[in-house]
């Protein structure tokens, strides 16, 4: 079993900055892709950013140039640096990790609330 624990959420003013962190623990044979998703009230969960084990990144268009995803493979952590957040970035942010080799299993964190005030 693998556990993902997020931290760093909270209230931030538009134009400020916030950093989310997610630490993976448990029986980790190999951390493949990791990522951040978010879900705003009344909306479906959407991908925010992903990063492969090799460091290749992918972002939803709405956060490109403002958010940066990174990972520390030695510490099994993934970070999301949120710069210049906007009120529309307000959501519960979830960490996701794929564990395994040719066949992976998906794990989710419990979520952390991010609220951006205008």
BANUTOR-855764 format. One record per residue: residue number from 1; z, y, x of N, C-alpha, C, O in turn. Coordinates in steps of 0.02 Angstrom, whole numbers, plus 32768, in hexadecimal, padded with zeros to 4 digits. Each point is the difference from the previous one (the first is absolute). Layout:
BEGIN
> resi,n_w,n_v,n_u,ca_w,ca_v,ca_u,c_w,c_v,c_u,o_w,o_v,o_u
> NUM,Z,Y,X,Z,Y,X,Z,Y,X,Z,Y,X
...
***
This chain:
BEGIN
> resi,n_w,n_v,n_u,ca_w,ca_v,ca_u,c_w,c_v,c_u,o_w,o_v,o_u
> 1,8000,7FC4,802A,8000,803C,7FD6,8000,803E,802C,801E,8001,8036
> 2,7FC0,8033,7FB3,7FFB,803F,8024,801A,8038,7FD4,7FF1,8003,7FC5
> 3,8035,8029,8058,801A,803A,7FDC,7FE2,8040,801E,7FFA,8007,803D
> 4,7FF5,8027,7F97,7FE8,8042,8014,802F,8034,7FE4,800E,8001,7FC4
> 5,800B,802A,8067,802F,8033,7FEB,7FE4,8044,8012,7FF5,800F,803B
> 6,7FFF,801B,7F92,7FE6,8043,800B,8039,8032,8006,8037,7FF5,7FE6
> 7,7FBC,8041,803C,802F,8038,8005,7FD9,8040,800C,7FC5,7FFF,8012
> 8,805C,8039,7FE3,7FE2,8040,800F,7FE7,8027,7FC4,7FEA,8039,8008
> 9,8019,7FAB,7FBD,7FEA,8024,7FC5,8030,8038,7FEE,8037,8005,801C
> 10,7FB5,8024,7FB5,802B,8036,7FEA,7FD9,8039,7FE3,7FC6,7FF8,7FEC
> 11,805A,8042,8013,7FE1,803D,7FE5,7FE6,802A,8039,8024,800C,8031
> 12,7F9E,800A,7FC9,7FE2,802A,8034,7FD8,8037,7FDE,7FE3,7FF5,7FCB
> 13,801B,8045,8054,7FD8,8036,7FE5,7FB6,7FF7,8013,7FF0,7FE5,8034
> 14,7FE5,8031,7FA0,7FB9,7FFF,8010,7FF3,8025,8041,801B,8036,800B
> 15,7FBC,7FAC,8020,7FF2,801E,8040,8030,7FEC,8037,7FF5,8011,803B
> 16,803F,7FCB,7FB4,8031,7FE9,8031,7FE9,7FC0,8021,7FC4,7FF5,800A
> 17,806C,7FE1,8008,7FF0,7FBF,801D,8036,7FCE,7FF0,803A,8012,7FF5
> 18,7FB3,7FAF,800B,802F,7FCA,7FF2,7FE5,7FC2,8023,7FC4,7FF6,8005
> 19,806A,7FE1,8012,7FEA,7FC2,8021,8021,7FC4,7FDE,803D,7FFD,7FFA
> 20,7F9A,7FD5,7FF1,8018,7FC1,7FE3,7FFF,7FCA,8036,7FD3,7FFD,802A
> 21,805F,7FD7,7FD2,8004,7FC9,802F,800A,7FBF,7FD9,8020,8000,7FCC
> 22,7FC4,7FCA,804E,8008,7FBF,7FE1,800B,7FCC,8037,7FD8,7FFA,802E
> 23,805F,7FE3,7FCC,8011,7FCD,8032,7FFB,7FBB,7FE1,801B,7FF3,7FCA
> 24,7FC3,7FE1,8058,7FF8,7FBB,7FE9,8031,7FD3,8026,8009,8008,803C
> 25,8015,7FC9,7FA0,802E,7FD1,8020,7FFA,7FBC,7FDD,7FE2,7FFB,7FCB
> 26,803B,7FD3,8055,7FFD,7FBD,7FE4,7FD3,7FD3,8029,7FF9,8009,803C
> 27,7FEA,7FC5,7FA2,7FD6,7FD0,8022,7FB9,801B,8005,7FD8,7FF6,7FD3
> 28,801A,802D,8064,7FBF,8021,8009,7FD8,7FDA,8035,800C,8009,803C
> 29,7FC6,7FCF,7FAE,7FD7,7FDB,8031,7FCE,802F,8020,7FF1,7FFB,803C
> 30,7FF5,8033,7F9C,7FD1,8032,8019,7FF6,8035,7FCA,7FF0,7FEF,7FC7
> 31,801A,804F,804C,7FF2,8037,7FD2,7FB6,8013,8008,7FEC,8019,8034
> 32,7FEE,7FDD,7F99,7FBA,8013,8001,7FFB,8049,7FE8,801D,802C,8020
> 33,7FC0,7FE0,7FAA,7FFA,8044,7FE8,8041,8019,7FE1,8026,7FDA,7FE2
> 34,7FE6,8067,8025,8038,8020,7FDF,7FE6,803F,7FDE,7FCC,801B,8012
> 35,8058,7FFC,7FBC,7FE7,803B,7FDE,8033,8020,7FD3,8037,7FE6,7FF5
> 36,7FB5,8052,7FF0,8028,8025,7FCF,7FD7,8009,7FC0,7FC5,8010,8002
> 37,805D,7FE5,7FC7,7FE3,800B,7FBE,802F,802F,7FDA,8039,800A,8015
> 38,7FAE,8012,7FB5,802B,802B,7FD8,7FF0,7FF9,7FB6,7FC8,7FED,7FED
> 39,806A,8023,7FEB,7FF7,7FFD,7FB7,8023,803B,7FE1,803D,8008,8005
> 40,7F9C,8021,7FDB,801A,803A,7FDC,800E,7FEC,7FB8,7FE2,7FD0,7FE7
> 41,8049,8053,7FF6,8010,7FEF,7FBA,7FC1,7FFE,7FD5,7FD8,802F,8001
> 42,8020,7F9B,7FDB,7FC7,7FFA,7FD3,7FBE,7FEE,8022,7FCC,7FFD,7FDF
> 43,8037,7FF6,8062,7FC3,7FF0,8024,8006,7FBB,8022,8036,7FE6,8008
> 44,7F91,7FFF,800A,7FFF,7FC0,8024,8012,800B,8049,7FF8,8036,801B
> 45,8021,7F95,8003,800F,8003,8047,7FBE,8007,8026,7FCF,7FDE,7FF1
> 46,8031,804E,8041,7FC4,800C,8027,800E,7FFA,804B,8038,800D,8016
> 47,7F95,7FE1,800E,8005,7FFD,8049,8003,8046,801C,7FDB,802C,7FEA
> 48,8051,7FDF,8046,8004,8040,8023,7FE1,7FF9,8045,7FD4,8026,8013
> 49,8044,7FA9,8013,7FE8,7FF6,8044,800F,7FB9,8016,8033,7FE3,7FEC
> 50,7FA2,8002,803E,800C,7FBE,801D,7FF2,8002,804B,7FDD,802C,8019
> 51,8040,7FA4,800A,7FF5,7FFB,8048,7FFF,7FB6,8013,802C,7FDA,7FEB
> 52,7FA2,8013,803C,7FFB,7FBA,8015,802E,7FF3,803C,801D,802D,801C
> 53,7FE7,7F94,7FF6,8029,7FEE,803A,7FE4,8020,8040,8025,800A,8030
> 54,7F9A,8005,7FD0,7FE1,801E,803A,8002,804C,7FFF,7FEC,8021,8030
> 55,802D,7FFB,7F99,8008,8049,7FFD,7FCA,8025,7FD9,8001,803D,7FFE
> 56,7FD0,7FA0,7FE5,7FCC,8021,7FD8,8020,8018,7FBE,8026,7FDC,7FE1
> 57,7FC8,8061,800C,801F,801E,7FC5,7FCE,800F,7FC9,7FC4,8006,800C
> 58,8057,8001,7FB8,7FD7,8010,7FC6,802B,802A,7FD1,803B,7FF1,7FF7
> 59,7FA8,8043,7FEC,8025,802E,7FD5,7FDB,800C,7FBF,7FC3,7FFF,7FFE
> 60,8062,800D,7FCD,7FE2,8018,7FC3,7FE9,8048,800D,8021,8025,8026
> 61,7FA8,7FEE,7FBC,7FE3,8042,8010,8030,803A,7FF6,7FFE,8030,8026
> 62,802D,7FCB,7FA9,802B,8038,7FEE,8035,8010,8035,801E,8036,7FFF
> 63,7FEE,7F9C,8030,8033,800D,8033,7FE2,8006,8046,8025,800E,8030
> 64,7F9B,7FE9,7FD7,7FE0,8004,8041,800C,8045,801F,7FF7,8034,7FDF
> 65,801C,7FCC,8060,800D,803F,8022,8046,801A,7FF6,8014,8030,8022
> 66,8012,7FB2,7FB2,8046,8015,7FF3,8033,7FCA,8011,8036,800E,801A
> 67,7FB9,7FB4,7FD7,802E,7FC9,800C,7FE7,7FD7,803C,7FC4,7FFA,800C
> 68,806C,7FE9,8018,7FEF,7FD5,8039,802A,7FC1,7FFD,803D,8003,7FFC
> 69,7FA1,7FC4,8006,8024,7FC0,8002,8000,7FE6,8047,7FD0,8007,8025
> 70,8068,7FDB,7FEE,8005,7FE4,8043,802F,7FC3,7FFC,8024,7FF7,7FCF
> 71,7FDC,7FE1,8066,802B,7FC6,7FFF,801A,7FF1,8046,7FE0,8010,8032
> 72,805A,7FD2,7FD1,801E,7FE9,803E,8006,7FB5,7FFB,802D,7FE6,7FDF
> 73,7FA6,7FF7,8041,7FFF,7FB7,7FFA,803E,7FE0,801E,8016,7FCC,7FE9
> 74,8006,8052,804A,803B,7FE4,8020,803D,8003,7FD1,802D,7FD6,8004
> 75,7FD3,805D,7FD1,8039,8009,7FD2,7FF0,7FEC,7FB8,802A,8006,7FD4
> 76,7F99,7FE1,8022,7FEC,7FEC,7FBC,800A,8038,7FCD,8019,7FF6,7FC9
> 77,7FD2,8046,804A,8007,8039,7FD3,7FBD,8022,7FF6,7FD3,7FFC,8029
> 78,8028,8025,7F9E,7FC6,8029,7FF0,8019,8043,7FE7,8030,8003,7FD9
> 79,7FB0,8032,803D,8015,8044,7FEE,7FC8,8022,7FDA,7FC5,7FF0,8007
> 80,804F,8040,7FCF,7FD1,802C,7FDF,8018,8047,8009,8031,8015,7FE2
> 81,7FAC,8010,8048,800F,8047,800A,7FDA,8027,7FCC,7FC2,7FFF,7FFE
> 82,8063,8025,7FD9,7FE2,8027,7FCA,8006,804A,8011,8036,801D,7FFD
> 83,7F92,8001,8015,7FFE,8047,800E,7FDD,8025,7FC8,7FD3,7FE5,7FE0
> 84,8043,8057,8014,7FE3,8029,7FCA,7FFC,7FDA,7FBE,7FCB,7FFF,7FE1
> 85,806B,7FE2,8009,7FFD,7FDC,7FC1,7FF4,8031,7FC6,8011,803B,8004
> 86,7FD3,7FAA,7FC6,7FF2,8027,7FC4,8027,7FE3,7FC5,8014,7FC5,8003
> 87,7FF7,8061,7FC9,8025,7FE5,7FC6,7FE0,7FC0,7FE5,8023,7FD4,7FE7
> 88,7F9B,8026,801E,7FDF,7FC4,7FE7,800C,7FC2,802C,7FEC,7FC9,7FEE
> 89,8036,8040,804A,8014,7FC7,8029,8042,7FE2,7FE8,8017,7FCD,801A
> 90,8008,8052,7FB5,803F,7FE7,7FE5,7FF5,7FBB,7FE2,7FD5,7FF6,7FD5
> 91,8053,7FDA,8042,7FF9,7FBB,7FE9,8036,7FD5,8020,8025,8017,802C
> 92,7FE0,7FAB,7FBE,8027,7FCE,8024,7FD1,7FE1,8033,7FCA,7FE7,7FEF
> 93,804B,8019,804F,7FD7,7FE5,8036,8019,7FBA,8013,803C,7FF6,800A
> 94,7F96,7FDB,7FFB,8010,7FBB,800E,7FE0,7FEB,8042,7FC6,800F,800E
> 95,8060,7FCE,801A,7FE7,7FE2,803D,7FE5,7FBA,7FF0,801B,7FDC,7FD7
> 96,7FAF,8013,804A,7FE1,7FBF,7FF7,7FF1,7FE1,8044,7FEE,8022,802F
> 97,801B,7F9C,7FD5,7FF0,7FDD,803E,7FE1,7FBD,7FF1,8014,7FDD,7FD1
> 98,7FBB,8011,8056,7FE1,7FBE,7FFD,8019,7FD7,803B,7FFA,8016,8039
> 99,8022,7FB1,7FB9,801E,7FD6,8034,7FDB,7FBE,8005,7FF4,7FDF,7FCD
> 100,7FF9,800E,806E,7FDE,7FC1,8009,7FC6,8006,8030,7FF6,8034,8020
> 101,7FE3,7F96,7FE5,7FC6,8000,802D,7FC0,8000,7FD6,7FEF,8034,7FE4
> 102,7FEF,7F95,8016,7FC2,7FFF,7FD9,800F,8007,7FB6,7FD8,801C,7FDB
> 103,8060,7FCD,800F,8017,8008,7FBB,803F,802B,8002,8030,7FF0,8023
> 104,7FCF,8047,7FB6,803A,802D,8002,8021,8003,7FBB,7FE2,7FF1,7FCD
> 105,805E,8022,8035,8027,800A,7FC3,8015,8049,7FFE,8013,801D,8032
> 106,7FE9,8000,7F92,8010,8047,7FF8,8049,8009,7FEF,801D,7FDB,7FD8
> 107,8001,8057,8046,8045,8012,7FF1,8003,804B,7FF0,7FD9,8027,801A
> 108,8058,7FEA,7FBB,8008,8046,7FEC,8048,8016,800A,802F,7FD9,7FFA
> 109,7FD8,8067,8017,8042,801E,8002,8015,8014,7FBA,7FDB,7FF7,7FCF
> 110,8062,8023,802C,801C,8012,7FBF,7FE8,8044,7FE8,8008,8011,7FC5
> 111,7FDB,8016,8067,7FE7,8041,7FEE,8030,8038,8011,803D,7FF6,7FFE
> 112,7FA8,8043,8013,8028,803B,800E,7FDF,803C,7FDD,7FC4,800A,8004
> 113,8066,801E,7FDB,7FE6,8038,7FD9,7FF0,803B,802E,8029,8014,802A
> 114,7F9C,8008,7FCD,7FED,803E,8021,7FF0,8033,7FCB,7FD4,7FF5,7FD5
> 115,804F,8044,802D,7FF4,8035,7FD0,7FED,803F,8026,8025,8017,802C
> 116,7FA2,8005,7FC3,7FE7,803C,8022,8005,803A,7FCF,7FE1,7FFF,7FCB
> 117,8046,8033,8046,8009,8039,7FD4,7FCE,8037,8013,7FEE,8008,803B
> 118,7FFD,801D,7F93,7FCF,8036,800D,8023,8041,800F,7FDF,8033,800C
***
